[in-house]
């Protein structure tokens, strides 16, 4: 097996601040590289990432964290959801959830999101944290409305979500595991109570439709239903917050591009795709070879893992002209922000709708915003985002 000396330290403060020079160096070394410290292959280019994500010989294969008895609350949420399964289990789970989503839920949410965004913007002053005061609560409110749970629970839901997704980073410690177990237990119990209520009091919410959805007579089990609801909130919250935060920070750092957006020169829907591409909220997505597979001339042996570097793929100069330039008018924009293939994000239409409305509403009210101070990054790479982004109205 060909091995490469790749300088990639996911915990390095310099790398967390700006991973893109390192990712560019990786692409220059080749489309598929072996990374000894992580014990897996890295797909670095847009083409190699696409090959992996579209090839059914690469699976998303869940392995329980150990000790299994201690980690069971966390393991159960992942073992029973579509993102951690392959066909035929993935096919059945996705079809059931997609069927419930297909009952008009996304378009039904449009007026609710518009009203919510307007109400939230009305509460903002001339200086505010665009993450904590706007972008972070927004997707939790939206998912809460979609699921039919109280908006007042948003702080608990957000805290549980963040504790769980911290497990997706490299080299997690005992404290992170303990927090994830506690959050998984609490989150599962919360959703189970909501499900029990909907069985006797169904409504026009997604949980009621998930309970009613059938696929050839089959339904989601209780464990699958709970895991699916938790997945929807975790994915919907984390992805939306980080897309908005990373993208809006890029706008604040590029006032010329902000002006193209606020003037109407570039439509919101076109600009949003560049916000997703330029600073990817999900930097890594992992797959496992179920048999020997060749990717860009390199054979990945059965059982070996390969990490798709999504942020690197989105800066590939072979696909994106002047790839390191932030250009809100970039079109076409074939980024991999929502994945590809079998595991393409089921919630992408809702995420796009929510992000377009929230971005337009904020800029309509505050077309002249600027950074009030340097924005601190979260100490994470796989899920890349900011701790806070303090902004103020330009005089």
C-alpha positions as CSV (number, residue, x, y, z in Angstrom):
1,X,0.0,0.0,0.0
2,X,1.3,3.4,-1.0
3,X,1.7,5.7,2.0
4,X,2.0,9.4,2.1
5,X,3.5,11.8,4.6
6,X,0.6,14.2,5.0
7,X,0.8,17.1,7.4
8,X,-2.7,17.2,8.8
9,X,-3.3,17.9,12.5
10,X,-7.1,18.3,13.1
11,X,-6.4,19.7,16.6
12,X,-3.9,22.4,15.6
13,X,-5.2,25.9,16.4
14,X,-3.8,27.2,13.1
15,X,-5.5,24.5,11.2
16,X,-8.8,25.1,13.0
17,X,-8.6,28.8,12.3
18,X,-7.9,28.3,8.5
19,X,-7.7,24.7,7.2
20,X,-7.7,25.7,3.5
21,X,-3.9,26.1,3.0
22,X,-3.4,22.6,4.4
23,X,-6.2,21.2,2.3
24,X,-4.7,22.8,-0.8
25,X,-1.4,21.1,0.0
26,X,-3.2,17.8,0.3
27,X,-4.8,18.2,-3.1
28,X,-1.4,19.0,-4.6
29,X,-0.1,15.7,-3.2
30,X,-2.9,13.7,-4.9
31,X,-6.6,12.9,-5.0
32,X,-6.4,10.0,-2.6
33,X,-3.8,9.9,0.3
34,X,-3.1,7.7,3.2
35,X,-3.0,9.4,6.6
36,X,-1.2,7.3,9.1
37,X,-2.3,9.0,12.3
38,X,-6.0,8.7,11.4
39,X,-5.5,5.2,10.0
40,X,-7.5,6.0,6.9
41,X,-7.5,7.3,3.4
42,X,-8.3,10.9,2.5
43,X,-10.2,11.9,-0.6
44,X,-9.0,15.4,-1.3
45,X,-10.5,16.5,-4.7
46,X,-14.0,17.1,-5.9
47,X,-13.7,14.2,-8.3
48,X,-12.4,11.7,-5.8
49,X,-15.0,12.8,-3.2
50,X,-17.7,12.3,-5.8
51,X,-16.4,8.9,-6.7
52,X,-16.6,7.7,-3.1
53,X,-20.0,9.2,-2.3
54,X,-21.6,7.8,-5.4
55,X,-20.0,4.4,-5.3
56,X,-22.3,1.8,-3.6
57,X,-19.3,-0.2,-2.7
58,X,-18.5,2.3,0.0
59,X,-20.8,2.1,2.9
60,X,-21.8,4.1,5.9
61,X,-21.3,1.2,8.4
62,X,-22.1,1.9,12.1
63,X,-19.9,0.3,14.8
64,X,-21.1,0.7,18.4
65,X,-18.9,2.8,20.7
66,X,-17.4,0.8,23.5
67,X,-18.1,0.0,26.3
68,X,-21.4,-0.8,24.6
69,X,-23.5,-1.0,27.8
70,X,-22.3,2.5,28.8
71,X,-22.6,4.0,25.4
72,X,-26.0,2.4,24.5
73,X,-28.1,5.6,24.6
74,X,-25.7,7.2,22.1
75,X,-25.3,4.1,20.0
76,X,-29.1,3.5,19.8
77,X,-29.7,6.9,18.2
78,X,-27.2,6.1,15.5
79,X,-27.8,2.4,15.0
80,X,-31.4,3.1,14.1
81,X,-31.2,6.1,11.8
82,X,-30.8,6.3,8.1
83,X,-27.5,8.2,7.9
84,X,-25.6,5.3,9.6
85,X,-27.2,2.5,7.5
86,X,-27.0,1.2,4.0
87,X,-29.6,-0.6,1.8
88,X,-31.9,-2.3,2.4
89,X,-32.3,-0.7,5.9
90,X,-31.4,2.8,4.6
91,X,-33.8,2.4,1.7
92,X,-36.7,1.6,4.0
93,X,-35.9,4.3,6.6
94,X,-35.3,7.0,4.0
95,X,-38.5,6.1,2.1
96,X,-40.6,6.3,5.2
97,X,-39.1,9.6,6.4
98,X,-39.2,11.1,2.8
99,X,-42.8,10.0,2.5
100,X,-43.7,12.0,5.6
101,X,-41.6,15.0,4.4
102,X,-43.4,14.8,1.1
103,X,-46.7,15.7,2.6
104,X,-46.1,19.4,1.9
105,X,-44.2,20.1,5.1
106,X,-41.4,22.2,3.5
107,X,-43.7,24.6,1.7
108,X,-46.1,24.7,4.7
109,X,-43.2,26.0,6.8
110,X,-42.6,29.0,4.5
111,X,-45.0,31.5,6.1
112,X,-44.0,30.3,9.6
113,X,-40.3,30.9,8.8
114,X,-41.0,34.3,7.3
115,X,-43.0,35.3,10.4
116,X,-40.4,33.9,12.8
117,X,-37.5,35.7,11.0
118,X,-39.4,39.0,11.1
119,X,-40.2,38.6,14.8
120,X,-36.6,37.7,15.6
121,X,-35.1,40.6,13.6
122,X,-37.5,43.0,15.3
123,X,-35.8,42.2,18.6
124,X,-32.3,42.9,17.4
125,X,-30.5,46.2,18.4
126,X,-27.8,48.0,16.5
127,X,-25.2,45.6,17.9
128,X,-25.9,41.9,18.3
129,X,-24.4,38.4,18.1
130,X,-25.7,37.2,14.7
131,X,-25.2,33.6,15.9
132,X,-26.5,33.6,19.4
133,X,-29.3,36.1,18.8
134,X,-30.5,35.0,15.4
135,X,-28.8,32.1,13.6
136,X,-28.7,29.6,16.4
137,X,-32.3,29.8,17.7
138,X,-33.8,30.0,14.2
139,X,-33.3,26.4,13.0
140,X,-34.3,25.0,16.4
141,X,-37.5,27.0,16.3
142,X,-38.2,25.9,12.7
143,X,-37.6,22.2,13.5
144,X,-39.7,22.6,16.7
145,X,-42.6,23.9,14.7
146,X,-42.1,21.2,12.1
147,X,-42.1,18.5,14.8
148,X,-44.9,20.2,16.7
149,X,-43.0,20.7,20.0
150,X,-42.9,23.9,22.0
151,X,-40.5,26.6,20.9
152,X,-39.7,27.3,24.5
153,X,-37.7,24.0,24.6
154,X,-35.2,25.3,22.1
155,X,-32.4,25.8,24.6
156,X,-32.6,22.1,25.8
157,X,-32.9,20.8,22.2
158,X,-29.9,22.8,21.1
159,X,-27.8,21.8,24.1
160,X,-28.6,18.1,23.6
161,X,-27.8,18.4,19.9
162,X,-24.4,20.1,20.5
163,X,-23.4,17.5,23.1
164,X,-24.2,14.6,20.7
165,X,-22.5,16.1,17.6
166,X,-19.3,16.8,19.5
167,X,-18.7,13.0,19.3
168,X,-18.1,13.4,15.6
169,X,-14.7,15.1,16.1
170,X,-11.4,13.3,16.2
171,X,-10.0,12.1,19.6
172,X,-13.0,12.7,21.8
173,X,-12.3,12.5,25.5
174,X,-14.2,11.0,28.5
175,X,-16.0,14.3,29.3
176,X,-17.4,14.5,25.7
177,X,-18.5,10.9,25.9
178,X,-20.3,11.4,29.2
179,X,-22.0,14.6,28.0
180,X,-23.2,12.7,24.8
181,X,-24.6,9.8,26.9
182,X,-26.5,12.2,29.1
183,X,-27.8,14.2,26.2
184,X,-28.8,11.1,24.2
185,X,-30.7,9.7,27.2
186,X,-32.5,13.0,27.8
187,X,-33.2,13.6,24.1
188,X,-34.6,10.1,23.5
189,X,-36.9,10.4,26.6
190,X,-38.1,13.8,25.4
191,X,-39.0,12.5,21.9
192,X,-40.5,9.3,23.3
193,X,-42.9,11.4,25.3
194,X,-43.9,13.5,22.3
195,X,-44.4,10.3,20.2
196,X,-46.7,8.8,22.9
197,X,-48.7,12.0,22.9
198,X,-49.1,12.0,19.1
199,X,-50.3,8.4,19.1
200,X,-53.5,9.6,20.8
201,X,-53.5,13.3,19.7
202,X,-52.2,13.4,16.1
203,X,-51.8,16.8,14.5
204,X,-50.5,18.4,11.3
205,X,-46.8,17.9,12.4
206,X,-44.1,15.7,11.0
207,X,-44.1,13.3,14.0
208,X,-47.8,12.6,13.4
209,X,-47.0,11.9,9.7
210,X,-44.0,9.7,10.6
211,X,-46.3,7.6,12.8
212,X,-48.9,7.3,10.0
213,X,-46.4,6.7,7.2
214,X,-46.4,3.2,5.7
215,X,-44.1,1.4,3.3
216,X,-45.7,-1.7,2.0
217,X,-47.4,-2.1,5.4
218,X,-44.2,-1.5,7.4
219,X,-43.8,1.4,9.8
220,X,-40.9,2.9,11.7
221,X,-40.3,1.2,15.0
222,X,-40.3,3.3,18.1
223,X,-36.5,3.2,18.2
224,X,-36.2,4.2,14.5
225,X,-38.8,7.0,14.9
226,X,-36.9,8.5,17.9
227,X,-33.6,8.2,16.1
228,X,-35.0,9.8,13.0
229,X,-36.5,12.7,14.9
230,X,-33.2,13.3,16.7
231,X,-31.3,13.1,13.4
232,X,-33.5,15.7,11.8
233,X,-33.0,18.1,14.6
234,X,-29.3,17.5,15.0
235,X,-28.6,17.8,11.3
236,X,-31.0,20.6,10.7
237,X,-29.7,22.6,13.6
238,X,-25.9,22.1,13.2
239,X,-25.8,22.4,9.4
240,X,-28.0,25.5,9.2
241,X,-26.3,27.4,12.0
242,X,-22.8,26.8,10.6
243,X,-23.8,27.5,7.0
244,X,-25.3,30.8,8.1
245,X,-22.5,31.7,10.5
246,X,-19.6,30.8,8.2
247,X,-21.3,32.3,5.2
248,X,-22.4,35.5,6.9
249,X,-18.9,36.0,8.3
250,X,-17.5,35.7,4.8
251,X,-20.0,38.4,3.7
252,X,-18.9,40.7,6.6
253,X,-15.3,40.2,5.5
254,X,-16.1,40.9,1.9
255,X,-18.2,44.1,1.9
256,X,-18.0,44.3,-1.9
257,X,-19.8,40.9,-2.1
258,X,-22.2,42.0,0.6
259,X,-23.1,45.1,-1.5
260,X,-23.8,42.8,-4.6
261,X,-26.3,41.0,-2.4
262,X,-28.0,43.9,-0.7
263,X,-28.3,45.9,-3.9
264,X,-30.2,43.1,-5.6
265,X,-27.5,42.5,-8.2
266,X,-27.2,38.9,-7.0
267,X,-30.3,36.9,-6.0
268,X,-30.4,35.4,-2.5
269,X,-30.7,31.8,-3.8
270,X,-27.6,32.1,-6.0
271,X,-25.5,33.7,-3.2
272,X,-26.6,31.1,-0.7
273,X,-24.9,28.3,-2.7
274,X,-21.6,30.3,-2.4
275,X,-22.1,30.7,1.4
276,X,-22.4,26.9,1.6
277,X,-19.3,26.3,-0.7
278,X,-16.8,28.8,0.5
279,X,-16.4,27.7,4.1
280,X,-18.0,24.2,4.4
281,X,-19.9,23.6,7.6
282,X,-19.3,19.8,7.3
283,X,-15.6,19.2,6.5
284,X,-15.4,15.4,6.6
285,X,-17.8,12.6,5.8
286,X,-16.5,9.0,6.2
287,X,-17.2,5.8,4.3
288,X,-16.0,2.2,4.6
289,X,-15.1,0.0,1.6
290,X,-17.2,-3.1,1.5
291,X,-14.9,-4.7,-1.1
292,X,-11.7,-3.6,-2.8
293,X,-12.5,-0.4,-4.8
294,X,-10.4,1.8,-7.0
295,X,-10.7,5.6,-6.5
296,X,-8.6,7.9,-8.8
297,X,-6.1,5.1,-9.4
298,X,-5.7,4.0,-5.8
299,X,-7.2,0.8,-4.5
300,X,-9.0,1.0,-1.2
301,X,-9.0,-2.4,0.4
302,X,-12.2,-4.0,1.8
303,X,-12.7,-2.8,5.4
304,X,-10.5,0.3,5.0
305,X,-12.1,3.7,5.8
306,X,-11.9,6.8,3.6
307,X,-12.6,10.3,4.7
308,X,-14.1,12.6,2.1
309,X,-12.7,16.1,2.7
310,X,-15.7,18.2,1.8
311,X,-14.1,21.5,2.4
312,X,-11.2,20.5,0.2
313,X,-13.6,19.4,-2.6
314,X,-15.3,22.7,-2.5
315,X,-12.0,24.6,-3.1
316,X,-10.9,22.4,-6.0
317,X,-9.6,24.7,-8.8
318,X,-10.3,22.0,-11.4
319,X,-14.0,22.6,-10.7
320,X,-14.3,26.1,-9.4
321,X,-12.6,29.0,-11.2
322,X,-10.6,31.1,-8.7
323,X,-11.7,28.6,-6.0
324,X,-10.3,30.5,-3.1
325,X,-12.2,33.7,-4.0
326,X,-15.6,34.4,-2.3
327,X,-18.0,35.2,-5.2
328,X,-21.7,35.4,-4.3
329,X,-22.6,35.4,-8.0
330,X,-20.8,32.1,-8.7
331,X,-23.1,30.1,-11.0
332,X,-23.1,27.2,-11.6
333,X,-21.8,26.1,-8.2
334,X,-21.6,22.3,-7.9
335,X,-20.5,22.2,-4.3
336,X,-20.8,19.1,-2.1
337,X,-22.2,20.9,0.9
338,X,-25.3,18.6,1.1
339,X,-23.4,15.5,0.1
340,X,-23.9,13.3,-3.0
341,X,-25.4,10.0,-3.9
342,X,-27.4,7.7,-1.5
343,X,-26.9,9.9,1.5
344,X,-27.7,13.3,-0.1
345,X,-29.2,15.4,2.6
346,X,-33.0,14.7,2.8
347,X,-33.5,18.1,4.5
348,X,-31.7,20.2,1.9
349,X,-34.9,21.8,0.5
350,X,-36.0,22.9,4.0
351,X,-32.5,24.1,4.8
352,X,-32.3,26.2,1.7
353,X,-35.7,27.7,2.3
354,X,-34.9,28.5,5.9
355,X,-31.5,30.0,5.0
356,X,-32.8,32.1,2.1
357,X,-35.6,33.6,4.2
358,X,-33.4,34.2,7.3
359,X,-30.6,35.8,5.2
360,X,-33.0,38.0,3.2
361,X,-34.9,39.2,6.3
362,X,-31.7,40.1,8.2
363,X,-30.2,42.0,5.2
364,X,-33.5,43.8,4.4
365,X,-33.5,45.2,7.9
366,X,-29.7,45.7,8.3
367,X,-28.1,46.2,4.9
368,X,-25.0,47.8,6.4
369,X,-23.6,45.5,9.0
370,X,-20.0,45.1,10.0
371,X,-18.0,43.0,12.4
372,X,-17.8,44.6,15.8
373,X,-14.8,42.5,16.8
374,X,-12.9,39.4,15.8
375,X,-15.2,36.3,15.8
376,X,-13.8,33.3,17.7
377,X,-13.9,29.9,16.1
378,X,-15.3,26.8,17.7
379,X,-12.5,24.3,18.6
380,X,-13.8,21.8,16.1
381,X,-13.0,20.9,12.5
382,X,-15.5,18.2,11.3
383,X,-18.4,20.5,12.1
384,X,-16.8,23.9,11.4
385,X,-18.3,27.1,12.8
386,X,-18.0,30.1,15.1
387,X,-18.6,30.6,18.8
388,X,-20.1,34.0,18.2
389,X,-20.2,36.7,15.6
390,X,-20.6,40.2,17.1
391,X,-21.9,42.7,14.5
392,X,-23.0,46.3,14.5
393,X,-24.7,48.7,12.2
394,X,-22.3,50.7,10.1
395,X,-22.7,54.5,10.6
